[in-house]
Amino acid sequence: MRTFVFVVANYRYAVDAAWVQAVHPLVRARPVPGAPPWIAGVIDVHGEFVPLVDAAILLAGVAGVERTLGARILLIDTGFGEGTRARFAMAVDRIEDAADLEESGAWGAGTQSVAWLGAVLQHQGQAAQRLDARALAEAYPQLSAPATALVPRDGA
């Protein structure tokens, strides 16, 4: 499986490269009051508002992605949903690699408790846990709803 291996709070994760539309430098998001803490807000991607997931809060429960020169945004589109699509961005500390990772020999014990986290794979002698972007969007409908629905209207 071709993946992007990324780092969040010193842990490695791998997401299927087929779902990654683009990689961008980290930008500030427009906050959305009432959104879950792991949604940093929305960002404008070529005229479309897209929810920005703070991977550090979602995956590691820590304060947030480190704002360094290496911090990146993965623009993810899974195509999930009827009449909508799961298009969201994920802020990560850094992209480590684009690599083919094998599922054979992966450690999968205990991964069923969070449907969108999969087996722990081997990447250059390090552990990288598989993140299923489609299952993440399925678990959190705010990622598969039109992003413009997350932005409050003026006067509302």
Helices and strands as residue ranges (DSSP letters): E 2-8, E 11-16, G 17-19, E 20-25, E 39-45, E 48-54, H 55-55, I 56-60, E 72-77, E 87-92, E 94-100, G 111-113, E 117-123, E 126-131, H 133-139, G 141-143, G 147-150
